Amino acid sequence: MRYAALLTASAATLAVFTLPRDGRSESMPAVQAASPAAQSAAAPALPAATRQNGQEDFRWSGRVARGDKIEIRGLMGAVRAEPASGDQVEVVGRRVGDNADQVRIEVVETDDGVLICAIYPMERSTRRGNENARAGSGREGACSNANAGEMNLTGDEPRIEFAVRVPAGVRFTARNIQGDIHASNLRGAVDAASVGGNVRVSTTGAARAATVNGNVEATFGQTDGEDMTFASVSGNVVVRMASSVGAEVVANTLSGDIETDFALRVRGKDNQGGGFQIGQQASGTIGRGGPELTLSTVSGNIRLLRN
């Protein structure tokens, strides 16, 4: 199967859901590929990789400082994260589907953590232009252009299914094109976005989650004083938050309903005395107020619940 133009269009869509910590748009920080020596020192080898249908799993482990992040950029395949038992991040990328062994996985040391991305082979006519772009793409190296161009793979869809173990205090970021993102019971900030897939996150820290085609479900325990957004285009948005959290809430759905456990002002089709109204909107202050909490969907329902 060929995927012409999917990557460029999807990357542009994901840019809408890139949620910086201060709530404003920003470019990715400059990063630098780790040298083999640095990677060796920072990332002791995990147990020997397994092979399935001749395709070897990718494995990496290393320490990421508290407050820094481990970021996964996938393309096709699910991303799953769970708490680590120790102080090391562990990442396994399982190759699934025909020709998945042709998908390269890059590890890049960044200014604020570690970035791991899946790089699919490109058509020769496209690859030269991408290589030229990479040469001037800054310190992020191949990862900055990993999802551009036209893939040259046939047969069953090649996927990389990422499994990540995240220590307490380490931020987890995931970007995906086609596949679910599930981050369960983490103990640090979470920022996850997919184009085609469900996004489900739960953490004791702050959280952000978005998808274009799928549902968003998030549970978080604090805001860290930062604005947060939970968004879908064609799916439901369900957010559970601790009773102690304070925030200024704005929620909008075009063709759905809003349900909340908090004292918010809900306006829309159910509050218009039978008059025609599209969708619903809700706003209000929770607790003592604080950063802005935005929930939005075009085609779906919104639930803001007390955890």
Rosetta silent file (secondary structure, phi, psi, omega in degrees, C-alpha in Angstrom):
SEQUENCE: MRYAALLTASAATLAVFTLPRDGRSESMPAVQAASPAAQSAAAPALPAATRQNGQEDFRWSGRVARGDKIEIRGLMGAVRAEPASGDQVEVVGRRVGDNADQVRIEVVETDDGVLICAIYPMERSTRRGNENARAGSGREGACSNANAGEMNLTGDEPRIEFAVRVPAGVRFTARNIQGDIHASNLRGAVDAASVGGNVRVSTTGAARAATVNGNVEATFGQTDGEDMTFASVSGNVVVRMASSVGAEVVANTLSGDIETDFALRVRGKDNQGGGFQIGQQASGTIGRGGPELTLSTVSGNIRLLRN
SCORE:     score description
SCORE:     0.000 S_00000001
   1 L     0.000  138.627 -179.820    0.000    0.000    0.000 S_00000001
   2 L  -107.745  145.518 -174.745    1.271    3.481   -0.877 S_00000001
   3 E  -123.472   68.460 -178.291    0.639    6.551    1.266 S_00000001
   4 L   -72.688  131.472  172.387    1.069    9.552   -1.033 S_00000001
   5 L    67.069   -3.929 -179.542    0.740   12.977    0.602 S_00000001
   6 H   -62.405  -42.613 -171.110   -0.678   11.488    3.817 S_00000001
   7 H   -68.938  -45.139 -179.120    2.293   12.459    5.913 S_00000001
   8 H   -63.686  -44.637 -179.817    2.554   16.102    4.929 S_00000001
   9 H   -65.179  -41.588 -178.855   -1.165   16.721    5.345 S_00000001
  10 H   -67.554  -38.491  178.692   -1.303   14.880    8.648 S_00000001
  11 H   -62.986  -38.394  177.577    1.718   16.730    9.998 S_00000001
  12 H   -64.927  -39.148  178.576    0.005   20.012    9.195 S_00000001
  13 H   -65.399  -43.083 -179.919   -3.128   18.841   11.001 S_00000001
  14 H   -63.256  -29.571 -179.372   -1.145   17.784   14.062 S_00000001
  15 H   -59.650  -29.016  178.267    0.458   21.214   14.200 S_00000001
  16 H   -63.489  -31.467 -175.734   -2.950   22.586   15.181 S_00000001
  17 L  -102.747   15.589  173.356   -2.852   20.424   18.282 S_00000001
  18 L   -75.811  116.586 -168.779    0.733   21.158   19.314 S_00000001
  19 L  -113.789   93.078 -179.969    0.141   22.501   22.794 S_00000001
  20 L   -66.486  161.793 -174.297    3.095   24.420   24.254 S_00000001
  21 L   -66.185  -26.371 -179.163    3.364   24.839   27.970 S_00000001
  22 L   -96.187    5.790  176.727    2.506   28.543   27.901 S_00000001
  23 L    82.239   -3.138  179.035   -0.530   28.084   25.654 S_00000001
  24 L  -103.092  162.423  176.991    1.025   30.023   22.751 S_00000001
  25 L   -71.998  144.874  179.020    2.271   28.673   19.442 S_00000001
  26 L  -156.296  158.388  175.286    5.966   27.873   19.350 S_00000001
  27 L   -86.854  161.359  177.752    8.447   25.917   17.289 S_00000001
  28 L   -64.166  146.543  178.765   10.098   22.780   18.558 S_00000001
  29 L   -66.751  152.332  176.688   13.285   23.445   20.551 S_00000001
  30 L   -65.595  138.609 -177.294   16.575   22.935   18.804 S_00000001
  31 E  -135.617  168.497 -176.421   17.919   19.460   19.451 S_00000001
  32 E  -137.936  135.702  177.960   20.989   17.466   18.653 S_00000001
  33 L   -64.656  132.526  178.943   21.485   13.847   17.719 S_00000001
  34 L   -71.240  140.923  176.484   23.259   12.002   20.492 S_00000001
  35 L   -70.380  158.059  177.226   26.640   10.590   19.610 S_00000001
  36 H   -54.889  -37.851 -179.626   27.037    6.786   19.775 S_00000001
  37 H   -66.655  -42.181  179.744   29.184    7.218   22.891 S_00000001
  38 H   -65.609  -41.308  179.204   26.603    9.418   24.591 S_00000001
  39 H   -63.977  -38.118 -179.526   23.813    7.028   23.703 S_00000001
  40 H   -65.583  -40.179 -179.196   25.814    4.120   25.024 S_00000001
  41 H   -71.888  -36.641 -174.772   26.479    5.880   28.319 S_00000001
  42 H   -87.093  -16.632 -171.178   22.915    7.134   28.727 S_00000001
  43 L  -134.144   81.188  175.150   21.112    4.059   27.482 S_00000001
  44 L   -57.360  146.255 -175.587   22.202    0.671   28.820 S_00000001
  45 L   -67.982  138.740  170.650   20.974   -2.122   26.593 S_00000001
  46 L   -77.693  173.912  175.549   17.712   -3.823   27.450 S_00000001
  47 L   -53.740  156.356 -174.883   17.442   -7.612   27.155 S_00000001
  48 L   -50.306  136.372 -179.704   18.024   -8.953   23.663 S_00000001
  49 L   -66.421  149.595  178.698   15.387   -7.862   21.166 S_00000001
  50 L   -93.078  163.235  177.839   12.923  -10.422   19.948 S_00000001
  51 E  -122.137  133.800  175.252   12.175  -11.290   16.331 S_00000001
  52 E  -129.789  121.040 -176.137    8.731  -11.802   14.847 S_00000001
  53 L    54.907   37.105  178.094    8.475  -12.849   11.200 S_00000001
  54 L    79.230    3.593 -176.806   12.131  -11.934   10.850 S_00000001
  55 E  -108.066  122.803 -174.684   11.588   -8.388   12.154 S_00000001
  56 E   -87.694  135.840  175.957   13.556   -7.307   15.198 S_00000001
  57 L   -68.431  150.172  172.112   12.037   -5.119   17.886 S_00000001
  58 E   -90.601  138.312  178.012   13.628   -1.782   18.710 S_00000001
  59 E  -139.481  137.383  176.816   14.683   -1.310   22.348 S_00000001
  60 E  -148.554  144.328  172.024   16.139    1.663   24.199 S_00000001
  61 E  -145.106  151.953  179.572   16.533    2.658   27.839 S_00000001
  62 E  -179.837  169.851  179.681   18.143    5.584   29.584 S_00000001
  63 L   -91.838  135.578  173.376   17.750    8.213   32.269 S_00000001
  64 L  -123.197  128.619 -175.116   15.754   11.373   31.659 S_00000001
  65 L   -63.082  149.332  174.641   15.907   14.064   34.351 S_00000001
  66 L   -57.809  135.062 -177.710   12.797   14.933   36.321 S_00000001
  67 L    92.157  -20.631  173.296   10.999   17.756   34.553 S_00000001
  68 L   -88.104  179.595 -171.627   12.455   16.775   31.170 S_00000001
  69 E  -131.013  154.076  164.889   10.520   14.677   28.655 S_00000001
  70 E  -107.690  124.019 -177.901   10.501   11.506   26.644 S_00000001
  71 E  -117.596  132.916  176.975    8.801   12.158   23.303 S_00000001
  72 E  -114.121  126.611  172.916    7.545    9.526   20.860 S_00000001
  73 E  -115.521  103.778  178.217    6.721   10.436   17.255 S_00000001
  74 L   -96.065 -171.900  175.220    5.001    7.541   15.565 S_00000001
  75 L  -139.916  -64.716  176.361    3.269    7.238   12.233 S_00000001
  76 E  -121.117  124.238  179.083    1.319    3.988   11.962 S_00000001
  77 L   123.906  156.211 -177.196    0.648    1.993   15.128 S_00000001
  78 L   -76.925  155.338  172.128   -0.407    2.478   18.735 S_00000001
  79 E  -123.258  125.221 -179.160    1.621    4.215   21.446 S_00000001
  80 E  -127.381  136.730  179.963    1.194    2.985   25.006 S_00000001
  81 E  -131.529  143.680  177.929    2.815    4.349   28.156 S_00000001
  82 E  -144.580  166.518 -178.528    2.800    3.139   31.752 S_00000001
  83 E   -65.972  144.754  171.969    4.750    3.963   34.927 S_00000001
  84 L   -87.414  150.348  178.852    8.316    2.731   35.259 S_00000001
  85 L   -81.313  -20.605 -179.908    9.303    0.908   38.420 S_00000001
  86 L  -122.842 -150.040 -176.204   12.650    2.682   38.587 S_00000001
  87 L  -105.162   14.189  179.448   14.309    5.864   37.360 S_00000001
  88 L  -111.391  140.989  169.964   14.938    4.829   33.761 S_00000001
  89 E   -78.329  137.875  175.444   12.798    5.353   30.691 S_00000001
  90 E  -127.437  132.701 -178.570   12.307    2.181   28.679 S_00000001
  91 E  -130.166  129.196  173.418   11.030    2.139   25.093 S_00000001
  92 E  -122.754  129.371  174.881   10.181   -0.880   22.951 S_00000001
  93 E  -113.153  109.361 -177.233    9.094   -0.493   19.338 S_00000001
  94 E   -91.570  123.433 -179.808    7.470   -3.659   17.989 S_00000001
  95 E   -85.306  127.370 -176.839    7.523   -3.975   14.205 S_00000001
  96 E  -133.538  137.153  175.983    4.275   -5.341   12.738 S_00000001
  97 L   100.414  165.872 -179.872    3.238   -5.907    9.110 S_00000001
  98 L   -59.793  136.288  173.794    4.983   -6.454    5.791 S_00000001
  99 L    64.310   16.040  179.443    8.297   -4.645    5.370 S_00000001
 100 H   -65.952  -19.648  177.627    8.156   -3.144    8.857 S_00000001
 101 H   -69.483  -11.915  176.706   11.840   -4.008    9.192 S_00000001
 102 H   -83.938   -8.798  178.881   12.471   -1.195    6.673 S_00000001
 103 L   -81.946  120.708 -179.665   11.165    1.383    9.155 S_00000001
 104 E   -91.605  144.417  178.845   14.085    3.041   10.910 S_00000001
 105 E  -117.902  121.749 -173.965   13.768    4.326   14.477 S_00000001
 106 E  -103.293  138.576  175.344   15.852    7.349   15.406 S_00000001
 107 E  -114.131  123.472 -176.642   16.941    8.374   18.927 S_00000001
 108 E  -126.928  129.452  174.454   17.767   12.055   19.383 S_00000001
 109 E   -83.825  123.983 -177.447   19.005   13.768   22.526 S_00000001
 110 E  -108.418  175.774  179.080   17.211   17.112   22.896 S_00000001
 111 L   -66.087  -24.592 -177.289   17.691   20.157   25.088 S_00000001
 112 L  -127.811   31.771  175.740   14.897   18.960   27.369 S_00000001
 113 E   145.423 -140.167 -176.189   15.001   15.175   27.127 S_00000001
 114 E  -134.405  135.676  177.612   14.965   12.445   24.479 S_00000001
 115 E  -114.271  130.890  176.927   13.036   12.192   21.196 S_00000001
 116 E  -124.887  126.194 -176.304   12.358    8.849   19.488 S_00000001
 117 E  -134.702  152.286  176.463   10.770    8.808   16.044 S_00000001
 118 E   -95.355  128.965 -178.171    9.795    6.293   13.356 S_00000001
 119 E  -119.072  116.423 -177.870   11.199    7.048    9.901 S_00000001
 120 L   -90.771  147.615  178.710    9.600    5.328    6.919 S_00000001
 121 L   -65.931  145.033 -176.682   11.457    4.780    3.612 S_00000001
 122 E  -111.027  160.610  170.736   10.704    7.309    0.882 S_00000001
 123 L   -61.357  147.081 -177.766   10.474    7.189   -2.887 S_00000001
 124 H   -58.325  -39.808 -178.158   13.845    7.943   -4.496 S_00000001
 125 H   -66.041  -27.103 -179.195   12.467   11.047   -6.218 S_00000001
 126 H   -90.502  -31.312 -171.808   11.249   12.376   -2.883 S_00000001
 127 H   -62.496  -39.939 -177.287   14.132   11.231   -0.751 S_00000001
 128 H   -60.475  -42.612  178.921   16.716   13.557   -2.304 S_00000001
 129 H   -65.094  -37.684  178.808   14.626   16.594   -1.501 S_00000001
 130 H   -66.155  -38.956  179.924   14.082   15.359    2.039 S_00000001
 131 H   -64.992  -38.389  176.928   17.793   14.794    2.525 S_00000001
 132 H   -64.081  -39.243  178.733   18.486   18.328    1.382 S_00000001
 133 H   -65.335  -39.788 -178.580   15.870   19.588    3.825 S_00000001
 134 H   -64.129  -34.504 -177.268   17.401   17.549    6.634 S_00000001
 135 H   -59.117  -30.747  179.927   20.811   19.033    5.977 S_00000001
 136 L  -113.039   21.781 -172.663   19.468   22.424    7.014 S_00000001
 137 L   -88.308    1.575  179.392   16.826   21.268    9.466 S_00000001
 138 L    91.432 -165.214 -170.329   18.766   22.103   12.607 S_00000001
 139 L   -77.631   -6.772 -178.848   19.796   19.913   15.480 S_00000001
 140 L   -77.187  -15.970  174.076   16.756   17.666   15.362 S_00000001
 141 H    66.024 -143.982 -174.011   18.241   15.790   12.416 S_00000001
 142 H   -61.283  -27.798 -177.384   16.206   13.187   10.563 S_00000001
 143 H   -63.290  -26.938 -176.774   13.310   13.388   13.037 S_00000001
 144 H   -70.208  -21.077 -179.978   12.428   16.889   11.861 S_00000001
 145 H  -126.058   21.825 -174.601   11.530   15.536    8.403 S_00000001
 146 L   -64.423  -31.627 -174.347   10.674   11.950    9.273 S_00000001
 147 L  -111.159   50.594  178.203    7.035   12.270    8.265 S_00000001
 148 L  -132.877  140.468  176.555    7.318   14.047    4.925 S_00000001
 149 L   109.656 -158.548 -176.359    7.106   12.667    1.427 S_00000001
 150 L  -123.066  120.482 -178.442    5.711    9.479   -0.080 S_00000001
 151 E   -73.162  146.616 -177.743    6.358    6.092    1.505 S_00000001
 152 L  -116.814   66.038  179.284    7.535    3.278   -0.716 S_00000001
 153 L  -129.669  146.206  178.771    6.122    0.209    1.017 S_00000001
 154 L  -125.365  166.244  177.439    3.702   -2.436   -0.235 S_00000001
 155 L    90.290 -157.077  179.732    1.597   -5.148    1.356 S_00000001
 156 L   -60.050  142.296 -176.550    0.102   -5.138    4.828 S_00000001
 157 L   -55.858  121.065  175.873    0.456   -1.768    6.564 S_00000001
 158 L   -75.507  130.203 -177.557    3.825   -1.650    8.338 S_00000001
 159 E  -129.674  151.432  169.125    3.362   -0.406   11.900 S_00000001
 160 E  -116.703  113.351  178.575    5.554    0.394   14.858 S_00000001
 161 E   -94.884  110.601 -176.913    3.745   -0.288   18.130 S_00000001
 162 E   -91.519  134.928  170.782    5.540    1.693   20.851 S_00000001
 163 E  -122.301  128.149 -172.395    5.481    0.686   24.525 S_00000001
 164 E  -128.998  135.622  171.798    7.018    3.191   26.961 S_00000001
 165 E  -110.491  124.938 -169.738    7.740    3.053   30.675 S_00000001
 166 E  -117.563  121.645  177.546    7.941    6.515   32.202 S_00000001
 167 L   -68.564  160.432  177.571    9.478    7.308   35.629 S_00000001
 168 L   -60.305  137.501  176.580    7.754    9.642   38.073 S_00000001
 169 L    87.365  -10.052  177.692    8.371   13.318   37.333 S_00000001
 170 L   -91.937  132.196  178.418    9.323   12.752   33.677 S_00000001
 171 E   -76.907  142.749  179.088    7.032   14.390   31.107 S_00000001
 172 E  -117.665  125.622  178.086    5.578   12.172   28.384 S_00000001
 173 E  -124.914  135.407  178.969    4.799   13.525   24.913 S_00000001
 174 E  -137.195  135.159  174.342    3.366   11.485   22.018 S_00000001
 175 E  -127.472  130.315 -176.292    2.523   12.444   18.438 S_00000001
 176 E  -140.661  152.069  177.255    0.903    9.921   16.107 S_00000001
 177 E   -97.832  -56.749 -178.334   -0.679    9.923   12.663 S_00000001
 178 E  -129.372   98.430  179.886   -2.674    6.679   12.521 S_00000001
 179 L   155.966  155.462  179.236   -3.090    4.874   15.824 S_00000001
 180 L   -74.656  156.804  169.680   -4.312    5.145   19.400 S_00000001
 181 E  -125.577  121.226  178.137   -2.349    6.723   22.245 S_00000001
 182 E  -124.847  118.559  176.067   -2.901    5.298   25.734 S_00000001
 183 E  -123.124  112.569 -168.872   -0.961    6.697   28.705 S_00000001
 184 E  -115.808  130.485  169.797   -2.104    5.116   31.968 S_00000001
 185 E    58.023   37.215  178.362   -1.420    6.030   35.603 S_00000001
 186 E   -78.898  167.944 -175.563    1.563    8.280   34.907 S_00000001
 187 L  -129.364   41.584  177.599    3.105   10.596   37.494 S_00000001
 188 L  -162.741  176.664 -178.549    4.133   13.542   35.364 S_00000001
 189 L   -64.793  143.840 -179.455    2.784   15.901   32.714 S_00000001
 190 E  -128.191  135.664  178.023    1.289   14.265   29.593 S_00000001
 191 E  -137.836  108.495 -172.035    0.806   15.842   26.139 S_00000001
 192 E  -132.602  137.765  178.746   -0.646   13.498   23.495 S_00000001
 193 E  -148.153  137.563  176.892   -2.098   14.045   20.001 S_00000001
 194 E  -132.811  153.397  173.558   -3.143   11.737   17.154 S_00000001
 195 E   -85.528  -52.907 -179.926   -4.686   12.372   13.747 S_00000001
 196 E  -123.135   88.075  179.784   -6.571    9.088   13.397 S_00000001
 197 L   170.635  160.985  174.818   -6.975    7.351   16.724 S_00000001
 198 L   -80.135  147.840  177.449   -8.369    7.520   20.235 S_00000001
 199 E  -123.389  120.556 -179.442   -6.335    9.319   22.899 S_00000001
 200 E  -131.890  122.077 -177.922   -6.661    8.202   26.513 S_00000001
 201 E  -134.306  147.253  171.389   -4.440    9.564   29.274 S_00000001
 202 E  -144.714  133.204 -176.906   -4.405    9.463   33.061 S_00000001
 203 E  -157.097  155.961  172.588   -1.836   11.118   35.303 S_00000001
 204 L   -80.171  -11.373  179.805   -1.412   12.730   38.696 S_00000001
 205 L   -96.589 -154.384  177.751    0.125   15.698   36.879 S_00000001
 206 L   -83.916  160.696 -177.986   -1.123   18.031   34.159 S_00000001
 207 E  -147.802  151.353  169.232   -2.457   16.738   30.842 S_00000001
 208 E  -139.334  143.839 -178.696   -3.299   17.753   27.283 S_00000001
 209 E  -154.349  140.934 -179.479   -4.895   15.501   24.679 S_00000001
 210 E  -155.032  151.857  173.132   -6.239   15.912   21.144 S_00000001
 211 E  -151.799  158.143  174.751   -7.275   13.916   18.100 S_00000001
 212 E   -89.917  -53.065 -177.213   -8.865   14.601   14.741 S_00000001
 213 E  -120.896   88.573 -178.920  -10.770   11.351   14.227 S_00000001
 214 L   162.791 -177.615  179.205  -11.393    9.632   17.539 S_00000001
 215 L  -100.639  151.951  173.933  -12.358   10.077   21.179 S_00000001
 216 E  -116.296  129.509  175.054  -10.428   11.846   23.928 S_00000001
 217 E  -134.702  123.458 -174.745  -10.540   10.599   27.507 S_00000001
 218 E  -140.301  141.657  173.573   -8.329   12.227   30.138 S_00000001
 219 E  -129.633  127.766  179.996   -7.880   12.164   33.896 S_00000001
 220 E  -140.942  161.723 -174.410   -5.501   14.587   35.601 S_00000001
 221 L  -111.740  -15.525 -179.909   -4.645   15.762   39.106 S_00000001
 222 L  -159.752  168.066 -178.557   -3.212   19.251   38.670 S_00000001
 223 L  -106.354  -15.688 -173.591   -2.613   22.009   36.129 S_00000001
 224 L    57.470   22.234  178.975    0.917   23.123   37.048 S_00000001
 225 L    72.648   15.585 -175.739   -0.459   26.627   36.446 S_00000001
 226 L  -113.292  146.716  173.716   -0.620   26.021   32.681 S_00000001
 227 L   -63.850  146.356 -178.588   -3.518   26.283   30.225 S_00000001
 228 E  -133.649  146.330 -178.895   -4.789   22.902   29.049 S_00000001
 229 E  -131.593  136.869  173.833   -6.737   21.785   25.997 S_00000001
 230 E  -129.247  119.061 -168.420   -8.701   18.611   25.255 S_00000001
 231 E  -145.319  146.599  171.230  -10.033   18.488   21.707 S_00000001
 232 E  -142.398  156.113  172.166  -11.497   16.266   19.015 S_00000001
 233 L   -94.561  -50.778 -179.668  -13.005   16.940   15.612 S_00000001
 234 L  -126.646   72.630  178.859  -15.181   13.838   15.258 S_00000001
 235 L  -177.538  172.014  178.180  -15.411   12.246   18.669 S_00000001
 236 L   -83.936  153.829  175.380  -16.388   12.604   22.299 S_00000001
 237 E  -124.255  116.955  179.622  -14.293   14.435   24.900 S_00000001
 238 E  -122.287  121.168 -177.939  -14.435   13.118   28.472 S_00000001
 239 E  -126.292  130.551  175.329  -12.288   14.803   31.140 S_00000001
 240 E  -116.806  130.715 -177.485  -12.045   13.872   34.818 S_00000001
 241 E  -135.006  151.146 -179.703  -10.272   16.224   37.183 S_00000001
 242 L   -63.694  146.418 -178.381   -9.499   16.326   40.880 S_00000001
 243 L   -63.041  -24.125 -177.561  -11.876   18.368   43.018 S_00000001
 244 L   -79.179   -9.229 -176.639   -8.949   20.462   44.281 S_00000001
 245 L   -76.582  134.635  173.671   -8.111   21.796   40.805 S_00000001
 246 L  -107.652  140.957 -177.477   -9.001   25.408   40.031 S_00000001
 247 E  -164.484  160.047  169.449   -9.540   26.568   36.445 S_00000001
 248 E  -101.008  117.058 -170.784  -11.422   28.839   34.078 S_00000001
 249 E  -101.513  135.240  170.388  -13.449   26.508   31.859 S_00000001
 250 E  -132.361  123.217 -178.467  -14.536   27.047   28.263 S_00000001
 251 E  -131.944  139.438 -179.051  -16.309   24.164   26.470 S_00000001
 252 E  -144.239  134.923  170.090  -17.852   24.021   22.990 S_00000001
 253 E  -136.393  138.901 -177.120  -19.530   21.348   20.875 S_00000001
 254 L   -84.554  -39.299 -177.199  -21.173   21.921   17.521 S_00000001
 255 L  -135.394   47.452  179.439  -23.415   18.860   17.334 S_00000001
 256 L  -151.270 -170.296 -179.281  -23.414   17.333   20.788 S_00000001
 257 L  -115.317  159.997  176.074  -24.289   17.825   24.444 S_00000001
 258 E  -118.575  129.691  176.117  -22.315   19.011   27.459 S_00000001
 259 E  -125.253  134.736 -178.226  -22.530   17.313   30.835 S_00000001
 260 E  -143.927  145.368  173.449  -20.628   18.567   33.890 S_00000001
 261 L   -86.113   -6.547 -175.498  -20.322   17.818   37.601 S_00000001
 262 L  -105.248  160.363 -177.001  -19.261   21.421   38.194 S_00000001
 263 L   -80.634   81.320  178.272  -21.343   24.600   38.480 S_00000001
 264 L  -110.727  156.646  175.330  -20.868   25.932   34.973 S_00000001
 265 E   -87.251  114.625 -179.280  -23.186   28.026   32.853 S_00000001
 266 E  -104.841  126.197  179.706  -24.362   25.810   29.981 S_00000001
 267 E  -122.941  148.427  177.447  -25.957   27.480   26.979 S_00000001
 268 E   149.089 -154.994 -168.487  -27.351   25.895   23.838 S_00000001
 269 H   -62.879  -26.885 -179.449  -30.125   23.837   22.341 S_00000001
 270 H   -86.239   -4.790 -175.797  -31.507   22.548   25.641 S_00000001
 271 H  -118.410   20.978 -173.320  -31.725   26.027   27.134 S_00000001
 272 L  -113.964   16.881  176.501  -33.513   27.897   24.364 S_00000001
 273 L    60.935   34.275  178.586  -37.172   27.183   25.074 S_00000001
 274 L    90.341   -6.107  178.118  -37.601   25.063   21.986 S_00000001
 275 L   -71.743  156.493 -178.695  -35.828   27.514   19.666 S_00000001
 276 L   -71.015  129.322  179.319  -33.381   26.207   17.093 S_00000001
 277 L  -150.154  134.481  178.555  -29.827   26.075   18.401 S_00000001
 278 L   -96.712  125.284  173.178  -26.749   24.198   17.188 S_00000001
 279 L    69.296 -171.582  178.976  -24.550   22.623   19.810 S_00000001
 280 E  -140.169  157.225  175.099  -23.828   23.784   23.312 S_00000001
 281 E  -133.990  147.793  177.502  -21.351   26.019   25.088 S_00000001
 282 E  -140.931  147.367  177.954  -20.322   26.082   28.730 S_00000001
 283 E  -155.361  160.371  178.173  -18.135   28.393   30.775 S_00000001
 284 E   156.284  176.669 -178.950  -17.382   29.209   34.375 S_00000001
 285 E  -106.333  131.427  175.330  -14.904   29.160   37.219 S_00000001
 286 E  -106.030  131.212 -178.970  -14.007   25.995   39.086 S_00000001
 287 L    60.954 -133.114  179.160  -12.681   26.379   42.607 S_00000001
 288 L   -89.743   12.771 -177.839  -10.579   29.511   42.990 S_00000001
 289 L    79.872 -172.632 -178.465  -10.030   29.755   39.264 S_00000001
 290 L   152.260 -145.471 -179.561   -6.681   29.490   37.556 S_00000001
 291 L   -65.750  166.069 -178.745   -5.415   28.616   34.082 S_00000001
 292 E   -81.613  132.949  176.020   -7.800   28.138   31.177 S_00000001
 293 E  -113.593  112.272 -175.553   -9.218   24.663   30.623 S_00000001
 294 E  -110.399  129.485  175.729  -10.593   24.292   27.074 S_00000001
 295 E  -124.833  130.033 -177.742  -12.730   21.378   25.877 S_00000001
 296 E  -151.304  146.365  171.860  -13.949   21.256   22.299 S_00000001
 297 E  -153.905  150.977  175.974  -15.374   18.925   19.678 S_00000001
 298 L   -87.897  -52.548 -177.114  -17.208   19.422   16.412 S_00000001
 299 L  -122.456   85.499 -179.631  -19.149   16.151   16.265 S_00000001
 300 L   170.321  174.549  179.235  -19.414   14.651   19.727 S_00000001
 301 L   -99.305  158.231  176.825  -20.391   15.092   23.360 S_00000001
 302 E  -120.858  133.198  175.660  -18.380   16.689   26.170 S_00000001
 303 E  -127.794  122.101  173.891  -18.240   15.375   29.727 S_00000001
 304 E  -115.677  108.506 -167.765  -16.402   17.258   32.490 S_00000001
 305 E  -120.265  153.887  176.725  -16.502   15.079   35.577 S_00000001
 306 E   -83.930  127.657 -176.411  -15.211   15.160   39.128 S_00000001
 307 L   -84.388    0.000    0.000  -12.612   12.463   39.683 S_00000001
